[in-house]
Amino acid sequence: MGNSTEYRNATSSEVFNLATVIIFCSLNILLSITASVGNILILIALRKVTPLHSPTKLLFQCLAITDLGVGLISQPLYAIFIFLINFNLWNIISILHDITLGLSICLSGVSVLTTTALSVDRLLALLLKLRYRHVVTLKRARAVVFCFWLSPVSGIFMFLVWDTNIALTAISVSVMLCIVTSLLSYTIIFIKLRLHQATVHPTVHPTGQCDVHHHGQPIGGGIPALRIAQFKRTVTSIGLVQSALVVCYIPFVIVNAILLLNNVLANLEVSFIASLVYPTLVFLNSSLNPLLYCWRIKEVRQAVKATIKQLYCNCLR
């Protein structure tokens, strides 16, 4: 009865905040389910996909694992965290906040680094040409992924031991550097492919077939003609994954920059709403990635369909 009286006497602003918390709590629970189911299907599908180069497949698997971790652990904990705010259980909230923050930094950090590595991987495939498979090996890719999982530990250490503002600045700068690296990689890839398209003039026989496509000879100095279309599809797919990451992470960078440079949001209601919006957007990225894999990568889409059909048949037995 006391709670009812408190809510009855609450200001309209407080009621709005409560409604906002409930909405975002429900949204995060829903997104955690979609991220978990989607990335489990993607991990199963990637095991069946053979056309992808092993190091590239490993990076896709690493990205799917981090997204799965977000869906299974980080996002449910975050939903519980924002729900408990209404009950003023600050001891539990403080512990849950530190756990959620640490896991989110780790998983999101690996996700950003892996997406950047995928764009650099495609650039190396274009620049190294025939030497690509000798330089970018599965063993080296595993070493890079291992370093990716170690690097977020420094971010967690800064949050827990050093000043929070320093940690936020370092993380925001790191995210921006990753985004810039990816944009530069795609810019160079785009320029190289346009130059190749402008300079290659294959000979056309009366049969209607081109010499380079008929014989499978390298074009552009190294990429086989029969594989250039697959290369473009993979680049486009990774580009869309990168675009989704930029859309989801840029608000995080902007909000932190505003709060650090000019504390204008510190005492405003919009600060509360922003603190709910940008973590949810970051987590949303984990639900979008499986959809982009299925939409753009034909082999993954077919493998996912086969997996769903197999699971459905097993459920009917």
C-alpha positions in Angstrom: 0.0 0.0 0.0 2.9 2.3 0.7 4.3 1.7 -2.8 0.9 2.6 -4.3 0.9 5.9 -2.3 4.4 6.7 -3.5 3.5 6.1 -7.1 0.3 8.1 -6.7 2.2 11.1 -5.3 5.1 10.8 -7.8 5.7 13.6 -10.3 5.0 13.1 -13.9 8.7 13.0 -14.6 9.2 10.1 -12.2 6.3 8.2 -13.8 7.8 8.8 -17.2 11.2 7.5 -16.0 9.5 4.4 -14.6 7.7 3.7 -17.8 10.9 4.2 -19.7 12.8 1.8 -17.5 10.1 -0.9 -18.0 10.1 -0.4 -21.8 13.9 -0.6 -22.1 14.0 -3.6 -19.7 11.5 -5.5 -21.9 13.3 -4.5 -25.1 16.6 -5.8 -23.8 15.1 -9.1 -22.7 13.6 -9.5 -26.2 16.8 -8.5 -27.9 18.8 -10.9 -25.7 16.6 -13.8 -27.0 17.0 -12.9 -30.6 20.8 -12.4 -30.2 21.1 -15.8 -28.5 19.0 -17.8 -30.9 20.4 -16.0 -34.0 24.1 -16.4 -33.1 23.7 -20.1 -32.1 22.2 -20.7 -35.5 25.1 -18.8 -37.1 27.8 -20.7 -35.2 26.2 -24.0 -36.3 25.9 -22.8 -39.9 29.5 -21.5 -40.1 30.8 -25.0 -39.3 29.0 -26.3 -42.4 30.2 -23.4 -44.7 33.3 -24.4 -46.7 33.9 -21.6 -49.3 35.1 -19.1 -46.7 38.9 -19.0 -46.1 39.6 -20.5 -42.7 41.0 -17.3 -41.0 38.1 -15.3 -42.3 35.7 -18.0 -41.0 37.5 -17.9 -37.6 36.9 -14.1 -37.4 33.2 -14.6 -38.2 33.0 -17.3 -35.5 34.7 -15.0 -33.0 32.2 -12.2 -33.8 29.3 -14.6 -33.4 30.7 -15.9 -30.0 30.9 -12.4 -28.7 27.4 -11.6 -29.9 26.2 -14.8 -28.3 27.9 -13.8 -25.0 26.0 -10.5 -25.2 22.7 -12.2 -25.7 23.2 -14.9 -23.0 24.9 -12.9 -20.3 25.4 -9.1 -20.7 22.0 -8.1 -22.0 20.0 -10.1 -19.4 22.2 -8.7 -16.6 21.7 -5.2 -17.9 17.9 -5.7 -18.0 18.0 -6.9 -14.4 20.2 -3.9 -13.5 17.8 -1.3 -14.9 14.8 -3.1 -13.4 16.4 -3.1 -9.9 16.9 0.7 -10.0 13.2 1.1 -9.1 13.7 -0.8 -5.8 16.7 1.3 -4.6 18.7 -1.9 -3.8 22.0 0.0 -4.3 24.3 -2.6 -2.8 23.1 -5.2 -5.3 22.8 -2.7 -8.1 26.5 -1.6 -7.5 27.8 -5.1 -7.7 25.6 -5.9 -10.8 26.7 -2.7 -12.4 30.4 -3.7 -12.1 29.8 -7.2 -13.4 27.7 -6.0 -16.3 30.1 -3.3 -17.2 33.1 -5.6 -17.1 31.4 -8.2 -19.3 30.1 -5.6 -21.7 33.5 -4.0 -22.1 35.1 -7.4 -22.8 32.5 -8.7 -25.3 31.9 -5.4 -27.1 35.6 -4.7 -27.3 36.3 -8.0 -28.9 33.3 -7.5 -31.2 34.7 -4.1 -32.4 38.2 -5.4 -32.9 37.0 -8.5 -34.8 34.8 -6.4 -37.1 37.8 -4.2 -37.8 40.0 -7.3 -38.4 37.5 -8.6 -41.0 37.8 -5.3 -43.0 41.6 -5.5 -42.8 41.5 -9.1 -43.8 39.6 -8.3 -47.0 42.1 -5.5 -47.8 45.0 -7.9 -47.3 43.2 -10.4 -49.7 43.1 -7.7 -52.3 46.6 -6.3 -51.8 48.6 -9.5 -51.2 46.8 -11.4 -54.0 48.3 -14.8 -54.5 50.4 -14.4 -51.3 47.4 -13.8 -49.2 46.9 -17.5 -48.2 50.5 -17.8 -47.3 50.6 -14.7 -45.1 47.1 -14.8 -43.5 47.1 -18.3 -42.0 44.8 -19.9 -39.5 47.6 -20.1 -36.9 48.2 -16.3 -37.2 44.5 -15.6 -37.1 44.1 -17.6 -33.9 47.0 -15.6 -32.3 45.2 -12.3 -33.3 41.9 -13.5 -31.9 43.7 -14.5 -28.6 45.1 -10.9 -28.4 41.6 -9.5 -29.0 40.3 -11.3 -26.0 43.2 -10.1 -23.8 43.0 -6.4 -24.8 39.6 -5.6 -23.2 41.1 -6.6 -19.8 43.0 -3.3 -19.8 39.7 -1.4 -20.2 38.1 -3.3 -17.3 41.2 -2.6 -15.2 41.0 1.2 -15.9 37.3 1.2 -15.0 37.8 -0.6 -11.7 41.1 0.9 -10.6 41.6 4.2 -12.4 39.4 7.2 -13.0 36.2 6.4 -14.9 36.6 9.4 -17.2 40.0 8.2 -18.3 38.6 4.8 -19.0 35.6 6.2 -21.0 38.0 8.4 -23.0 40.3 5.5 -23.8 37.5 3.2 -24.8 35.8 5.9 -27.0 39.1 6.7 -28.7 39.7 3.0 -29.3 36.3 2.6 -30.9 36.8 5.6 -33.1 40.3 4.3 -34.2 38.7 0.9 -35.1 36.0 2.7 -37.1 38.5 4.9 -39.0 40.7 1.8 -39.8 37.7 0.0 -41.2 36.6 3.0 -43.3 40.1 3.4 -44.7 40.2 -0.3 -45.6 36.9 -0.1 -47.4 37.9 3.1 -49.2 41.1 1.4 -50.5 39.2 -1.7 -51.5 36.6 0.4 -53.4 39.3 2.4 -55.2 41.3 -0.8 -56.1 38.2 -2.5 -57.5 37.2 0.5 -59.5 40.6 0.8 -61.0 40.6 -2.9 -61.8 37.2 -2.6 -63.5 38.5 0.4 -65.6 41.7 -1.3 -66.7 40.7 -4.9 -67.4 39.4 -5.5 -70.9 39.0 -9.3 -71.5 38.9 -10.7 -75.0 35.4 -11.9 -76.0 35.1 -15.0 -78.3 32.3 -15.6 -80.7 31.0 -18.1 -78.1 30.3 -15.1 -75.8 32.8 -16.2 -73.2 35.8 -14.1 -72.0 39.3 -15.6 -72.0 39.9 -14.7 -68.4 36.7 -16.1 -67.1 36.9 -19.2 -69.3 40.4 -20.1 -68.2 40.1 -18.8 -64.6 43.2 -16.7 -65.0 44.0 -14.1 -62.4 42.6 -10.6 -62.9 43.8 -7.5 -61.3 47.2 -9.1 -60.9 46.2 -11.9 -58.6 42.5 -12.5 -57.8 41.0 -15.2 -60.1 38.1 -14.1 -62.3 35.9 -17.0 -61.1 36.3 -15.7 -57.5 36.1 -11.9 -57.9 32.3 -12.0 -57.6 32.6 -14.0 -54.3 35.2 -11.5 -53.1 32.8 -8.6 -53.7 30.0 -10.3 -52.0 32.1 -11.0 -48.9 33.3 -7.4 -48.9 29.8 -6.1 -49.1 28.6 -8.5 -46.3 31.4 -7.4 -44.0 30.8 -3.8 -45.0 27.2 -4.1 -43.9 28.3 -5.6 -40.6 30.7 -2.7 -40.1 27.9 -0.2 -40.9 25.6 -1.7 -38.3 28.4 -1.5 -35.8 29.0 2.2 -36.6 25.3 3.0 -36.3 25.1 1.2 -32.9 28.3 2.4 -31.4 28.5 6.1 -32.6 25.8 7.2 -30.0 28.0 5.7 -27.3 31.0 7.7 -28.4 28.9 10.9 -28.8 27.2 10.7 -25.4 30.5 10.0 -23.7 32.2 12.9 -25.5 29.4 15.3 -24.4 29.5 14.2 -20.8 33.3 14.4 -20.7 33.8 17.7 -22.5 30.8 19.6 -21.2 28.7 18.3 -18.3 25.5 19.8 -19.6 23.6 16.6 -19.3 24.6 15.8 -15.8 21.4 17.2 -14.1 18.9 16.7 -17.0 16.4 14.0 -17.5 17.8 13.4 -21.0 20.9 12.1 -19.3 18.9 9.3 -17.7 17.3 8.4 -21.0 20.6 8.5 -22.9 22.1 6.1 -20.3 19.4 3.6 -21.3 19.4 4.3 -25.1 23.1 3.9 -26.0 23.8 0.6 -24.1 20.7 -0.8 -25.7 21.9 0.3 -29.2 25.3 -1.3 -28.5 23.6 -4.6 -27.6 21.3 -4.3 -30.6 24.3 -4.9 -32.8 24.5 -8.5 -31.6 21.0 -9.1 -32.9 21.6 -7.4 -36.2 24.7 -9.3 -37.2 23.0 -12.8 -37.6 20.4 -11.2 -39.8 23.1 -9.6 -42.0 25.0 -12.9 -42.3 21.8 -14.7 -43.5 20.9 -11.8 -45.8 24.2 -11.4 -47.5 26.1 -14.7 -47.3 24.3 -17.3 -49.4 26.1 -20.3 -47.9 25.3 -19.2 -44.4 21.7 -18.6 -45.3 21.3 -22.1 -46.7 23.1 -23.7 -43.7 20.8 -21.8 -41.3 17.7 -22.9 -43.2 18.9 -26.5 -43.2 19.6 -26.3 -39.4 16.2 -24.9 -38.7 14.5 -27.6 -40.8 16.5 -30.3 -39.0 15.6 -28.9 -35.6 11.9 -28.7 -36.6 11.9 -32.3 -37.8 13.6 -33.5 -34.6 10.9 -31.7 -32.5 8.1 -33.4 -34.5 9.6 -36.9 -33.7 
